[in-house]
Each structure stands twice: as C-alpha cells, then as structure tokens.
Amino acid sequence: MSPNGPKNPSWNDQFKSTNQRDFKVQLVISVVFGLSAFLSFCILRPKWTSLYHARKKQSGAASRLPELPNTLFGWIPVLYSISREEVLASAGLDAFAFLTFFRYAIKYLSVTLFFSLTIILPVNWKFTGQPPLFYPPINGTDPDNGLDIFFDDKSKKPKSPTLEKDNSYLWMYVVFAYFFTFVAIYLLIVETAALIRIRQAYLGSQSTITDRTLRLSGIPEEMRSEEAIKAFIEGLEIGKVDSVMLCKNWRTLDNLMSKRMACLRKLEEAWAAHLGHQHAFRQPRGRNRRANPLGDDRENGALLSRSEIEEVHATAADRPRPTITLRYGFLNMYTKKIDAIDYWEEKLRMLDERIHTLREADFKPTPLAFVTMESTASCQMAVQAILDPIPGQLLASLAPPPADVVWKNTYLSRNHRMIRSWTIMILIGLLTIFWAAALAPLAGLLSIEVIDKVLPGLAAALEEHEIIRSLVQTGLPTLLFSLLALAVPYLYDWLANQQGMVSQGDVELSVISKNFFFTFFNLFIVFTIWGSASTFYEFWQDLQDILRDTAGIAYAVAKALEQLSPFYINLIVLQGFGLFPFRLLEFGSVALYPFYLITAKTPRDYAELAKPPIFSYGFYLPQTMLIFIICIVYSVLPSSWMITLFGLIYFLIGGFIYKYQLLYAMEHRQHSTGRAWPMICDRIVTGLILFQVAMTGILALRGALTASLLLSPLLAITVWFTLYFHRTYVPLMKFIALRSIDRGNILDLPTPPESTWDRDTDYGRHVDTDPETGLRYINPNLVRPLEPLWVRQPAHGGSQSR
C-alpha cells in the first residue's frame, strides 16, 4: 500500500453509513442559528427602529405602509398581507421585479415538488429499491446507492436483482425533463408578460424629464455645442428639443469639491475637539432633505439613549483650542504649531473662492450630451433608431435619472472606457484561475480520502468523533462556501465601479453580472468538478475529457452532480435556515456599529451613523439565482424531492425577508425600472440548459442512449426560445412602447391614487427634487450650495457655526 494512499479502503462505506447523521447535524445547527437570529430580530425590532424601520421613517411612500405592531410576532401577518400593488407603489419597479423572481421560483418549485413526491420518488422506489426517505449518494455514480436519513441501513428495502436490470423507468426522466422545462418556460412568459404590462402602463402614463431625455454619445468635435446638437436632433424631424446639456470636463472642479469636503471634516473635528466630545441629535432624514444635526427632533428608537445624545462633556471655556503641526523650509525640516481652527477655516475660505471662480469658467466639451425632448414619444423614437450612418458616431440611448449620473465618468473618452473594460475583464479572468485553485482545499474537505492523503491520520481521528467529523466534512465546506460567496462580491463591486459606466443603474447591472459569473462558474462549475475528483490528476483528467470531446461535458456534469448532491442539500439548508435570518437581523450593521461609534467625532459622523444600510441587488441576487439553478438541475434526479423541498423553503423565507427589508428597513436606489429581469431570465435559461445537459449525461451513463438522444430536441427548443424571448420580450423591458405613452389605461391596469406614489422615486426612478439641482441634467458641483459647517454651540455661547 502506498504511504500516501488511504489507510483504510473501507472508509468510503463507513462514512456513507453516517451520512444521515451529517445531514441531521447540519439541519440542527442551521435551525438553531437561524432561530436565534430571528428571535433576536423580533426582540430588537421595536427597540432599534432607527435601524430596522429606517426606510419607513425616511421615505414618503414607505411612510404610508401599514404600521407594524411592536409585539414579538405581530408584524409577520401584517407584512404578509401587503399586496404586490403596495410593493410596486412603495418600493418601485426594481424591487417589484426582484420579488417577482421569488414568486416565480416558489411557483416552479411547488410544481416540481408535487411531481417529485407523487411520481418520481415512488417510481425510483419501485425500480431501484430505494426507500421513500433516502439521502442521495455521496460517492460513486451509482444511483442505487441511496442512504436513508431517517432509518438505519437494516430498514432499507433489499434490492431485487431483477429490478436492478430493468431500466425502463429511465424514460420517466425524459418525460419530466420536457415537462419541467415547459413549466419553467411557461411561468417565465407569464411573469414577464405581467411585468411588461405593469412597466409599460406606469412608465407610459407620465412624462418626466427622465422619460424625455436621451443620452447622445460619439459627438464629433464640430458638433460639440448645444446649438449644433439641438439643430441636428430637430433636423431629424422626430420632435422638438427642450434643452441640451453638453457634458464638459469638470474634473478640476470635482477634485476641488472633494478637497473642500475633506477640509470641512477636518474643521469640524477641530471644533469638536475644542467644544468637547458631543453627540448629535438623531432625526429622520428624507432622501432629498438636507439633514440638520442641530435640530430638536428626537427619535424614540435611536441606538443612543437621550441622555447620551444630550450630554456635553466639556464646554469651550474648559478646553484649549486645538493646534496643528506644519512643516516648512528645506526638506520640511522645520515645524511649527498653529491654531487648527484658524488654519482649516482659512483653507476652507480659499477653496470656496477657487470653487466660485471655477463655476464661472469655461471647460472643454466632451463627446457626450443629455438631450431633453418636449415629448416622451420623440425621445423613444430617437433611442430606438439609428441616427448617423458612421459607425460609433451620434449614438442615442436611454438617459439615466439625473441623480444616477456618474459625472466623473462622463469625462472619459470611449477609448478610455474600452481600455478600462478590457483591463477589468482580463483581471476577472486571472481571478477566475485564482479562485479555481483556492477552491481545491475547500472541495477536498468533502472527501475523506483526500483528507487522509493531505493529513494522514486525521480521517481515523474523525471516525472516532462523529459529530466533529460531521462538522468538518459537512458543515465547514458549506459555511466556507457561503462566506466566500458573501465576501468576494465586494471586490467585484469595486471592479464594476472602475469600468467608467455613466450611470449607477449600469453599474448595478454590471455588479449582478460579475457576481453571478463568480458564483456560478467558480462556486458551482469549478467546485463541482473539484468536489468530484479525489486528486488533482483526476481533476485534470476531467478537464481533458471535457476539452477533448463535447460529449465529455455531459458525462462530467452527470458524474459530479450525482456525487455532490448531499453538499448542495446542506448548502441550501444552511443558506435558508441558518444565514437568511441573519440578513433580517442586519448582523453586519449591528456588529460594526460600535466600531463606527468609537471613531465618530463630529455631529456629522453621528448623523451618518443613522443612515440605513444600502440594499444592493448585485450582492443578493446572484447567490439566489445560483440556488434556483441548483434546484432546476436536480429537479428530476433521485434526490430531487429533498433539494426541491428545501429550495422551496429557501425561497419562501427569502422572499419574506427581502420584502421586509425592501419596504421597511433598507435604502435601495431605484435606477433601472426593472431591467434586471431580463438578466434573471437569462440565468434561468442557463439553468435549464445545464439541467438538460446533465440529464443527457446521466441517461447515457445508465446505458439509456436512445433516451438521452431524445433530449437533443429539448435543448434546441430551449435555445430557440432564448432567441425568441430576446427578440420579442426584452425590448419591452428596456423601452417604452409608443402606444403606451400617455395611454396607460389602454392596458386596463388600475393606477393607484397619486397620493400612494412616492414622488421622490418618480414611479420607481430616483429623481433629485432639490430646488437647486432637481430635475435637471447638470453636474451638481456646478450649482449646489456649498456644504455648511456642522457645529453645536455650547450652552454659554461661543463661536457661531457657518
């Protein structure tokens, strides 16, 4: 026997017999953690309303939502009773589309679970000898190697040799592969048509500046003036131009504004040090309401008590004025101390003068402009047409809302954006290779043989402590997998923000795309291959098979999926029962709050502590889509009922938790009017294709070659549907149909009263209603008032705040 080989060849069978205990341990741990988080939230919710009711206090539409009782569980039926129309009116189209995905998943999984329990499971019992309650195989590709999670091995029904040779039941897999695919497509069409109907009716029934504005890029140098652009657009005879905002290179002004804010914070810190450490009053802050930290409004649910808020530890008379050390002379060898307040006040004054001067200066124009038409129809005709015969010149597209424009990226040239985009794509490719290597030790924890090869003797020690073995081999991989899926998206979010996109909505969609690629490819495809290979050589052999023969894809997927079904069941259990309630608790915000509180020095710092957490679809949607794809892929396999059951519970819990957060707790920018839905549909179709490829490989591995070949037309139908869907439905999720404009009632969609809409979100799109900058496409640094100084005056008087 090789010294590096497994010391006990029978470990495979020994650990199979304890798989049921692994699942029970995972389920108990997940339920205990989840219930602890949920009960903690129920207790803390009425006490920390500044955190858990933040949106309800700050949003006009959310303020009209039903008040949640302060009882322990009384808020649950109230939240459940909130209708989809109220969700749409309060949270906007982006949140509505997000929750529609959960509704879609619940419908699909309910259908698949019903047939899994009533037909697929009994048929597998009859022809394979597996009991109705079994745990799927963890090693090998034998589908008849099921394990009962509730009974001992002795209680299993003995297999009949005659039945083992009868593979006629495999035709059931073909039938249900077709049936479940058609169910998924049918539900997808129904939900998409309903979403389009709502979107077209609501967006077509109003005419905001966003609806009437187009983004014109690729403007040649001879046309880079507002008059020339207006003449060009009106010369197309598609409508009259209301206004033109030609973007210019305001980078110098933006940098000065950033320096001014940094200087202002330093001055506030100096005043805070002079007046003494003090807390600012908390008060609700509207989306476009300028906060006043010196006001008298109080909030009952503040994380700080009223006595702490009103406490002033020292007066100005008790403290000397702070100083700052400046270096000067040759090589900054000399130093001197000066009054910090005077220094930062003088620096702030000089910056204010430079900013006022720059606001009157002329800047170099860029090849980008925002053109506002007099009618929505004219704008929609322009963005759906080709305006110029020269490639890449005078391209019209939908404009983002004014507040969503990333002005610093409007100065970038097209070549600069392309260089950034390709650089980030290459970096993501390198990261993909890195993640593939990093997942190897994580996947190795799934195999006791791999553990023994890396750490000889550890497997024998784990055998003696079954609970610890369950935690190491089952709980630890799923937990690390989940933590990796939570941490890495922050990196991809930063990368998306470096690509130079002009709107926050485009950045959000890019974050969804990048994080899904990471989650799906690295944490599903690569991890599945790693998890099914006990050595690097076997992993490399699998990759060679895939690259050498396209049929190898189906065989590799089939082999990996059958071996890793226990892992994915445990993953869904951990995500649904264990981690979802922690999102409701907003554990990260609660855990980090003491650190932010310790570092807070000024009234502005304390006011920022009251801001609600941001709900980013790019962080939550990709992992949810991966769970749904896993449920699709396993929907016909022998373990389908378990994965479908826990997948259904996952989406029931998740939909409820996200509904609460989107309506009551978290702030979410509403950029894209539901444009994430086509991305969701593409990922669902990806899951269907992977499901069909896996079923083809599984049937081929069982020797049912004819049955596997009959799945080829299904794959072709799915590809055709994708093309048809993009040609027919996707344009209506991007544009407003001309027939819908000002004719919202033709769709017979009941429009809620005006009072039920949040005008700050403008029917699901965030707009700036500030009287200085609102409803205008203009760089806010050109027109917005300079930020004032936030200083609380001591009781006996003293210096005045700016």
N, C-alpha and C positions, 0 to 999 in steps of 0.2 A: 504493500500500500504506500502510495506517495505520501511523504510527510506533510505536504500541503493539501492533500485531499481530505475529504470528510472522514472523520474517525469512526463514525457510526453510520453505515449506509442506510439503516432503518429509520433515521431521523425523520425522513420525509413522511413515513406513515405515522410515526409517533406524534408529530406535530399536527398532522391532519386531524387526528382524533381529538385534539384540544381546540380546534378552530371555533367550535361553538362557544367555548369559554372566552376566546378573544373577542368575539362579537358582543357577548354579554358585558364584558369589562368596558368595551368602547361605548356601548349604549348607556350603561350606568354612569360612567364618568361624564359623558356628554349631557345627559339629562340633569345630573347634579349641578354641573357648572351652569347650564342654561337656566335651570330653575332659580339658582342663586342670583344670577344676573337679573332675571325677570322680576323676582320679588324685591330685589334692591331697587329696581327702577320704579316699581309700584309704590314703594315707600318714599323714595326721594322725589318723585314727580311733583306732588303738590307742594313740596318744600323748596325745590330749586326751579321755580318757574322761569327764572331768567335764562336757564339753560334748556329746560325741557318744554317750555312754551314760548321760546324766543320768537318764532315766526308769528305765532298767534298775537303777540303783543306789538309787532312791528309792521305787519302787512295789513293794508286796508281790507283786502278780500279775505284774508285769514281771520281777521277780527270778526267777520260775520259768520264764521263757522260755529257750530254748537259748542257751548262751554262744556268742558269735560269735568265730571264730578271729582271731588277730592278724595273720594273713597278709594279703597285699595284696588278693587277690580271694577268699579262702576263705570270707568272710562271705556272699557272694552266694548260693550254693546253700543255705546254712543258713536264710537269711531267706526264700528262695523256698519252702522246704519247710514253713514254718509254716502250719498249716491255718486255715481260717475259724473253726473252733471255738476254737482257741487265741487268735485275734484277738478274738473275742467275749468270752472269759473274761478276757483281759488288758486290753483297751482299752475294752470296753464297747459299748453299742448305738450310740452316736453315731458312733464310729469305724467300727463294722461297717457302718452304713448308708452312710457316706462312701465306704468302699472298695467297697461293693456298686455304687455308681454307676459306678466304673471298670470293674467286672466287666460291668455291663450294656453300657457303651459298647464294650468290647472285643468282646462277642458281636455287637452290632449292626453294628459296622464290619467285622467279619470276614465277615459275610453280604454286606454291600453291596460290599465289595472283591472278593469272589469273582465276583459277577454283573457288576460293572463291568469286570473283566478278561476274563471269558469271553463276555459278550453285548454289553454297552453299547459297549465300545470297538471290537470288530470291526464292529458294525453302523454305528457312526459312520464307521469307516474306509471301509466299502463305499459308503455313500451320500453322504459329504461329501468323500472323498478325503484325509482326514487320516491320517497315518501312525500306527502303534500307539503311538509315543512322541512326544508333542507337548506343547507348552506352550500353555495357553489364551489367548485373545485378551486384549490389554491395552487396546485402544481399539476403539471402534465396537461394534456389536451383531451383527456378522456371525459366526455360529458356525463358519463355514467358514474363518475367518482364523486357523487354528491355527499354532503355531510349534513346530518340533521342537527339543527341548532337547539332543539328542544328535547330530543331523545338521545339516549346512548346508542352506540353502534349496534347493540344487540336487538334494539327495537326496530331496526330497519327491515324493510321487506326484502327478503332474499331475491336476488336476480335470477330470472329464468334464462338458461342458455338459449332457448328458442326465441324468447323475446329480444334478446340482445342482437340477434342476427336480422331481425325484422326492422328495416329502415324505412318502411313506408310512411311512418309518422313524420319524416323529414319534409314531406310535401306540405305539412302544416306551416313550416317556416316560410315557404314560398308564398302561400296564400296570405299569411299575416304580414309578410314584408310588403306585398302590394296593398293590403288593406290599410295598414298603419301609415304608409306613405300617402295614400289618397286622403286619409283622415287629416294628416298634417297639412297637406296642400289645401284641402277644402277649408279648414279652420283659418289658414293663413289668408286665403282670399276673403273670407267673411270678415275677419278682423281688419284687414287692410281696407276693404271697401267701406266699412263703418268709420274708420279713422279718416279716410279721404273725405267722406261725406261731411263729417264734423269740421274738418280743417277747411274745406272749400267754403262751407256755409259761413263760418265765423270770420275767416280772413277776407272773404269776398263781400261781406256786409258792411265793411268800414273802409275808410280811406285815410290812413295815417301817413306821415312823412316816410316811414319805412316802406310801406306798400308802394309809394310813388317814386322811390329813389332807386337808381341803378348805379352800379359801380363800373366805371369805364376805365379800362387799363390798356396799356400799349399805345398811349397817345404820342404821336410823333412830335418832334420839337417845334415844328412850325404851327402846331395847333395847341400849344400849351398856354392857353389864355382862356379865361372864362367866356369871353365874347366869341372866340373861334369855336369852342366846344358847343355853345348854345346854337350858333349858326349851323353847325354840322348836324346836330340832332334834329333841329326843326326843319332842315333841308330834306330830311328823310320822309317828311310828311306823315309822321306817326303821332304827332301831337305837339302841344306847346310845352316849353321848358319853363318851370317855375323859378329855379335857381341852380347855380353851378358852384360847387366847392372844389376848386383845384388844389390838390394837396401840394404842399411845399416842404422843403427840408427845414423843419423846425427843430432839428436835433439840438442845436445850441441852446435854444430856449428851454427845451425839455430837461437838458442837463442842469441848467440854472435852477429850474423849479425843484429838481431833486436835491441840489445842494442847499436850496433855501429850506426845504423841509428838514434836512439833517441839521442845519444851523438852528432852526426853530426848536427842535427837540433838545439840542444842547442848552439853549437858553432856558427852556422850561425846566430842565434838570438843575440848572444853576439856581433858578428861583425856588425850586422845590427844596434844594439844599439850604437855601437862606431862610425860607419860611418854615422849614421843618417838614418831616415826613408826614404826608397827609393823604387821605383817601378822597376820591371824588364821589359826588352823588351819582347814583345809577338812575337811569331813566330810559324808557322805551325810545328806540331810535328808528324812525321810518327810513325807508330805502333812500329817499331823497331829502330827508330832513337833516339839517345841519345840527349836530349834537351840541348841546350847551352843558358842559360839565359843572357849571356854576349854578345851575337851576335848582329849584327846590323840590322837583318831582322825586318821589321815592317809589321804590318797588318792593312789595312785600316779600317777593321770592328771591331777593338778592343773595348771592353767595356770601356776601359780607353782611354782618349784622349792622343795625342802625347805629349802635354805639361806636362801632369801628369806623363807620363812614363819617360820623360827625367829630371824630377825635382829631384834635390838633395837638401834636406832642410838644411843640415849642412855637413861640412867636418870633417874629423877625428881630425884635429887640434882644432876644436871648442868644442869637447866633451871629457870628461874624459873616461878612459877605464872602462867598467862595472865591478862590483865586484859580488862575490857570498859568501854567509854566510855558513860556515861549522861548524858543531857541533862535539865535541870530548870530551874525558875524561869520568869520571864516570857518567853513565846515560845521556851522551851527555849534561852535564850541562854547558860546556864551548863553546863559539863560537868565531870565528874569520872570518874576511873578507879577501878574496884573489882575485887576478885578475881572472875574469871569463874566459877570452880568454885563458890565460895560463893554467887554470885548465882543461877546456874542450879539449884543444889541447893535453895535457899530457894524459888525459884519453883516447882520441881517438888513440893516439900512442900506448898505452898499449893494447888496444883492437885489433889494427891492428897486433901487434906481436902475440897475442894469436890466432888470426884467421889464420895467416900464418902457425903457428905451428900445429894447428888442421887440416889444409888441408893436411898435410903430414902424419897425424896419421892414424891408422887402427881402423875401427869401427866394431861393432858387426853386422853380417849379419842378415837380416830378411827373412821370407819365401816368398818374392815377388821379381820377376825379370822381366825385359823387354828384350825379345829375338828378335833380328832383323834377319830375314831370308834374303837370297840372292834374293828371288823372292816373288812376291805377292801371287802367286798360292800356294807356300809352306806354307805361313802364313795362308791363308784362309783354307787350308786343316787341319791345326793344330787346329784352333779355332772352326771348325765345327766337330771335332772328340773328342772322349773320350780317353785320353792319359794314364790313370792309372786305374787299377781295384779297388783300395782302395778309398772308398768314401771320398770326401773332399781333396784329395791329387793330386797335379800336375794338376790343372785346368787351361786350356788355354782360354783366352778371348781376344777380340779386345783391342788393346792398344790405349789410347787417344793420341792426338798430344803432342809432348814434352812440349810445353808451357802450356798445360792444366793440367798437372800432379800436384796434390796437394801433394807435397813431405812430408809435415809433417804428412800426414795420411798414407804414405807407411810404417811408423814405427810401426803402430798399429797392434796388433795381431788380428786374426779372432775373438777370443772370446771377445776382447775389442770392436771390431766393432759391434758384435751382442749385447753386453750389451748396447752400445750407442743407437743402433737402437731400441731395445725393450723399453728402457727408454723414448725415444722420442715418440714412439708410445703410451705408457701409458700416457705421458704428453698431447699428442694431444687428447686422449680420455677424459681426465679431462677437457681440454679446450673446447671440444665439449659440455660437460654438462654445462660449464660456459656460453658459447655463447647462448645455448638454453634458459637459464634463463635471460641473458641480452637482448635477443630479445623480451621478453614478453612486456615490456612497449612500445617498438617501434611498435610492431604489434597492441598494444592496441589503438594507435592513429588512426587506420583505422576504428574503431567502435565508433560511437558517444555514444552508450550505455555504453561502457567501460570507456570512458572519464567522463561521468556523475557519474559513480559509484566511480571512484577514486577521482575526483574533482567535487563535487556536485555544480551545478550552472554554470559550465564552458560551458556546451552544450547550455544553454539558451543564454549566452553571445555571443557564436559563431554564434548562429542563427541570432542575430541582426546585425552581421558584416560578410556578406557573403564572401568577399574577404579574410578576415583574417581566416575565417573557412576553406576556400579552401587551404590556405597556410599551416594551421596546420594539416588538415586531409589528404591532398593530397601531397602537396609539401614537407612538413617536413619529413614524413616517407621515401619517395623516396630519398631525399637528405641524410638523416642519413644512410639509407641502402647503398647508393653509397659510402659515406665517410668511412663506416665500411669496405666495400669491398676493398677500396684503402689502408687503414691503416694496417689492420691485416696481409696482406701478408708479410709485413716486418718482423713480428715475425716468420712466418713460413719459411721465407728465412733464418733467423738466425738459426732456428732449423735444417733445411736441411744441413746447413754448419757444424753443430756439429755432424753429423752422422758418420763422418770418411770416406766419399767416396774418392776414389783415384783420380778422375778427375772432372774438373769443368763441363764437359758435363753431368755427372751423377748427380751432384748437381743441375744443371739447370732442368733436367727432374724431379728430386725429388721435386723441388720447384713448378713446374707445377702441379704435382700430389697432393701435400699437399694443395696448394691454391685452386685447383679445388674442393677438398673434402670439404674444409671450405665453399667455395662459394655455391656449390651445396647442400650440406647437411644442413648447418646452415642457409644460406640465402635463400634457396628455400624450402626444405622439412620442416624443423622445423618452419620457418617463415610462410609458407603456413598453417600449422596446427594451429599455434598460431593465425594467422590472421583470421581464420575461426571460432575461438572459442571466445565467449564473456567473458568467465570466466575460471579460472584455472580448475574448476571442469569439464567444458565441454572439455577443452584440455585434461585432464587426461582420460576422458571418451573416447575420440577419440583414444588415445593411447591404452587403454584397448581393444577397438574393434579391432584394428589392431593386437594386440598381441594374442587375443583370437581366431580370425578367419582370415585366409588368405584372404577371400573374403572381409573382412573389409578394406583391403588396397585399393581396387578399389573404394569402397564407400567413404572412407575418402578422397582419392585423388580427386574424382569427386566433392564432396561437396566443398572442399577447392578451387579447381581451378575455379569453377563457381563463387564463391564469390569474389575471388581476381583478376579476370581479369582486372578490372579498375586499380588496383595498378600496375600490370605488364605493362599495356599500358603506364601509366605515367612514370614508371621506364625506359622503352625503349626510350620514348620521351626525358626524362632528360639526359640519357646517350648519345643518338645520337645527339640531337640538342644542349644540354647545356654543357656537360662535354668534349666531344670529341675535340672541338676546343681548349679547354684549354690544352689538351695534345700537340696539334700542337704548341701552344704558349710556351710550356715548362714552365708553370707558376711556378712550384716548384723551378726550377733552377733560374729563374729570381727573384723570391721573396727572395730566400736565398742568392743571390749573394751579396747584401750589407752587410749582417752579416759576410760572409766569407771575404769580402774585409776589413772590420773593424778589424778582428782578424789576417789578414795577416801581417807578419813582415819581412819576408826574401824574396829574389828573388825566392827561391824555392816555397814559398807559393803563390807568384803571378803567377808563371808559372803553378802551379796546378789549379789556377782559370780558365785557358784557356782550360783545358781538357773538351772534350764534355761529356754530360750526357751518362750514360750507358743504353742501351735498353735491358731489361731483359724480355725474353719471359714468364718467370714464373709469372710476375706481370700483363701482359696484356692478355695473352691467356686464363686463367681460366674464367675471367668475360665475355669475348667474347663468350666462349663456353656455358656459362650459358644462355646468351641472345638467342643463337641459339636453345638451348634445349627448352626454353620457347616458341619460335616461332613454334617448332615442335609440342609441346604438344597442343597448341591452334590452330593448322592448320585446324581443321575440326569443331571446336566449333562455335556457332553463332557469336562470336566476332572475328572470325579468320581473317577477312579482315583487321580489324584495326591493330591487332598485327602483321600480316604478312606485311602490308604496312609499318608500322614504323620500323619493323625489317629489311626490305629490305633497307630502307633509312639509318638505323644504319650501315649496312654492307657496303653500298656504300660510306658513309662518312668515316667510319673507315678504309676501305681498302685504300682509297686515302691518308688519314693522315698518316697511318703507312708506306705506300710506300714512302712518302716524308722523314719520319724520318729514315727509314732503308737505304735509298740511300744517303741522303744529310746531315742529322743533327746529328744522334746519333751513338755512337760507340756500336757495338754488337759483342761479341765474338762468333765465329762460331765453336762450339765444335762438334756437333753431326751429321753432314751431313744429316739433315732432320729426325732424329729418333723420333722427337716429333710427326710426322704424325700418326703413329700407336696409340699413346695416344689420338690424336684428333678423330680418327676413333672410338675408344672405347667409347668415350664420346658421339659421335653422336648416336651410337647404344644404349647407355644408355637412351638418349632422346627418341629414337624410342620405346623402351620397356615401358618407363613411359607413353608415348603417347598412346600406346595400352592398358595399364592397366587403364588409365584414361577413354578412350573411352568405355572400358568394364563396368566400374562403372557407367558412365553416361547413357549408354543404359539400364543398369539394373535399375537405379533409375527412368527411364522413363517407366519402365514396359516392355521393349522390351528384354525379357530374351533370346529368340531364337537368335536375332541379336547379343546380347552380347556374347553368346556361340560361334558364328561363328568367333569371333575374336581370339579364342584359337589357331587355326592352324596358324594364323599370328604370334602370339607370339612364337610358336615353330619354325616357319621358321626363325624368326629373331635370335633366339638362335643358330640354326644350322648354319646360315650364319656367326655368330661370330666365331664359332669354325672353320669353313672352311676358313674364312679370316685369322685367326691367323696361320693356318697350311700352307696356300698357299702364302699369300702376305707378311706377317710380316717378315719372314726370309730374303726376298729380300730387305727389308728396313734396315736390320741390317748387312748382309754380302754382299760381292762382289761375284757374281757367277763366277765360274771358266771359263765358256765360255765367260764371258765379259772381262776377264783380257787380256789386250793388243789387244783386238779385239773390241774396241769401235765402229768401223764403221759398224759392222755387224747389229747394230740396226738402221742404216740409220739415225742417228741423226747428224745434221750438227754441227761440232765442231767449235766454234768461233776461229778466229786467236789468236795466242799466245799473241799478244800484248793487247788483250782485257781482259786478265785474270790478276787478281791481284796476283802476286806471293807471297805477304805477307799472303794471305789467302789460297794459295795452293788448288785451286779448291773448295773453301768453307770450308777449315780447317785451322785454325790459326796455323802457324808454326813460330818458332823463327829463324830468318835469321841472328842473330848476329854472327860474325865470331868466337867468343869465345865459345858460347853455342849453336849456331843454329844447328838444325837437329841432335841433339844428346840427348839420354835419359840419362841425368845426372843432379844431383841436382845443380842448378845454383850457389848456395853458395859455391860450391867446386871450381869453375873455373872463375866466372865472376869477372871483375875488381872491386876493391872497389870504392864505390861511392865517387866522388871528392867533395870538398867544393865549394859551390856557393857563391862567394862574389864579388861584383862590386868594382872596385878600384876607389878611389877618383881622381879627376882631377889632383891634385898636386902630386900624387904618394901615397906611403904608403905601408902597408903590402901587400904581394903577396898572391893571392889565391892559394889553393892547386891544 
